[in-house]
């Protein structure tokens, strides 16, 4: 497929019919989801839909060309320049629309996470059908922007608890503390944890297995968690406990402790 030279992000299809959506900003040490990047993502999703309809793409892997990071988050500098509610709503709706389009891609979509995956990067991964993390100690997944008083606005606040359950999601959403790859695997935030050496090739083989009919087995939530999270009294108790914990840690100054 023809590509604009040095386009970021970029999209290629390998010999197995797997698309690789590569995030690799040549002007930054870490990838950041700027407005320009989000518009480019929207274009590539349209191209992906066309290739899927033509049966030229069987799966899509979203990965980073950076050696030790996936996506560092949204453009905090741009957020700081937002002057009114209308501008903030416009920026939020752009991200929501792009990630909804990612979520609705008909083929398997896989976020290959090696290294830092924060903020908008985590929300992007949540919009994918599957998430694979490397076992590198540098791999950290989370939404730390809440510590700055910035709430995740691109769908993460709904996709995360839907994926891992309310109890596991609350510390990530409220305290903003990133989790390791092993904890992410344990709580169901990622579907698989693979060794960091040869990570890209391992992700490719994992994805090929999915395409060939080897979807990972879904994990059933324990009975206690279902009783607590799926009932109004249980959720009320959980939210009250979370509020007490956050207020204690923040000194009453949440959401920007």
Order of alpha helices (4+ residues) and beta strands (2+ residues): beta-beta-beta-alpha-beta-beta-beta-alpha-alpha-beta-beta-alpha-beta-beta-alpha-alpha-beta-alpha-beta-alpha-alpha-alpha
